[in-house]
Amino acid sequence: MSVNMRGLVTQPVSKEEQKFLLLIVCSAVVLFLFFSLAWPVGPGRLFSDYLLHYYGVIGFNIFHRSPGSSHIIGWISLLSHPWFEFIFLLFYVAHILMAYYIARHFGMMTARIVAIVLLFDMAVMDIFHGLQQAPLLSLAVSIWSASLYYFFRSESTKTLFLIGLGTASLLLFRQSTLIYILSLSFPVICFGFSKKNFKRVAILAAGFLFGYFGILTYNYHAFGVFKLAGSAVNQLPTYHVTLTAPRFSPDYGPHNKKLLKAVEEELLCKDWYIQNKVTMNNFLHGPLNTNVVRDLYIMDSWYPGIYHNAVYESVRANPLEFIKSLFTITWIMHVNDPELLPPSPYSDVAAAVKLMRKHKREKHDNDVDPIIPAEMIDKGCAKVVQHPRGDSDFFAKLFVDPSFPFNPLKTEKNIQLIKNVREIEDRLTNVGSYHVSYAIISFFRTINPPMLFFLVPSFFLAFKLRFVEVRLFATILIPTYLSVLITGLLPLPMAEYRVPYDFLIILGGVVGLQSVFGRMLSTK
């Protein structure tokens, strides 16, 4: 590794390394296509939400979808299936190469181990087979991290400003990446306290703020709201209060009285609530169906602040109940919607359920024979299997179906746009053999590396902080862990919130093990 006159970190590539990189690229292509036999690239989680955002349909959860992901998904969805599968293959290979480049700063053997482990990470392979936010975020974070390692010694004002701008651009893919503003302290962390380094931090911050306010301006022109639309901001603490009992009470304050009056007049009298026997008593004390919670969010958009203000009153009245609600087990015990329960993502039952649900949804029928016997599938998983379309269907139904109490977007234009989204989703869907799918998924699940094995040793990086490359990595890894921790408190603590950062966790674990076992791993 060397630093040229412009302060850019360069590393010569030997012929042996070129051969290894060629092997990694070829292996990535083969494994990607092999996985595609089981799980062809197609619409991912909340695909319709991103398309509705792309087409300018405004509604619950549409505003929360990141604009960068929405527009890229919208552009790619216009292509034919072979083309967007090829594009995601390129994204996947680029992600692995970026991870390899970062790991190379810690030694050739480290880079090779990271690349090979990442190659067999089923969760990463999985997200790169879906038109969704996660793979785009994963690629964006890996490119951004690699650019930090390439430019971190640079003192050019233009370069530093662009790094700050690039950090802000991560917000286009997931709003929780706002926490990476902490990474912009790297000049001080890596090179010490000095006037020159504080000036570099100021330039980085200026670039970040320029990009940040640019995104706020976009949101203002697109949605009329000058703020960052992050789900974490909207779901903490509003979603968790629904796990407490009693969650609302007139005794809590005037905002609670106002909300309960609106619930009684606007929701409980509607057909859907009557048919599902949702009364004021079970609204206050019993498990809530997620559709009810979503209606509360929509009500909040109709009557600004009516739900959020009542929530904060409830938190002040029951602080201990709210703290309990932050734990996943509390969520599982209280939410009356087994379809959304987060089972172990790679268990036999979960894999079978996920595949059955995918094939049922894509074939629009209920004729998929289960591989896992019915007696092995609990009631929650069984309900998932029986659900024909998937969770993203609710949002389109929300705008069109008159049975839902709030229908702010039922216009001819939006109804036609939603129909177009459904047609695009159906066109992009590619159904493979269910039994072949299960066999291949089982194979990948068997070789999938456990992230806990890498996460724990990554804390041993503290023993190598004397190296500037490790200090730079710490400025990336610490915000990453904080982001994973925060999103883990959301109502759906899915692995999807962590998977885009797996390459950083793997690298942290490998380097951490090096710090424990000395030079057992070659750094030449």
ABEGO torsion letter per residue (X at the ends): XBBBAAGBBBBBBBAAAAAAAAAAAAAAAAAAAAAAAABBBBBBBGAAAAAAAAAGBBBBGAAABBAAAAAAAAAAAABBAAAAAAAAAAAAAAAAAAAAAAAAAAEAAAAAAAAAAAAABAAAAAAAABBBAAAAAAAAAAAAAAAAAAAAABABAAAAAAAAAAAAAAAAABAAAAAAAAAAAAAAAAAEBBAAAAAAAAAAAAAAAAAAAAAAAAAAAAAGBBBBBBAAAAAOAAAAAAABOBABBAAAEAAAAAAAAAAAAAAAABAAAAAAGBBAAAAAABBBBAAAAAAAAAAAAABBGAAAAAAAAAAAABAAAAAAAABAAAAAAABBBAAABBBBAABAAAAAAAAAAAAAAAAGBAABBBABBAAABBAAAAAAAABAAEAAAAAAAAAABAABABBAABBAAAAAAAAAAAAAAAAABBBBBAAAAAAAAAAAAAABBBAAAAAAAAAAAAAAAABAAAAAAAAAAAAAAAAAAAAAABABBBAAAAAAAAAAAAAAAAAAAAAAAEAABBAX
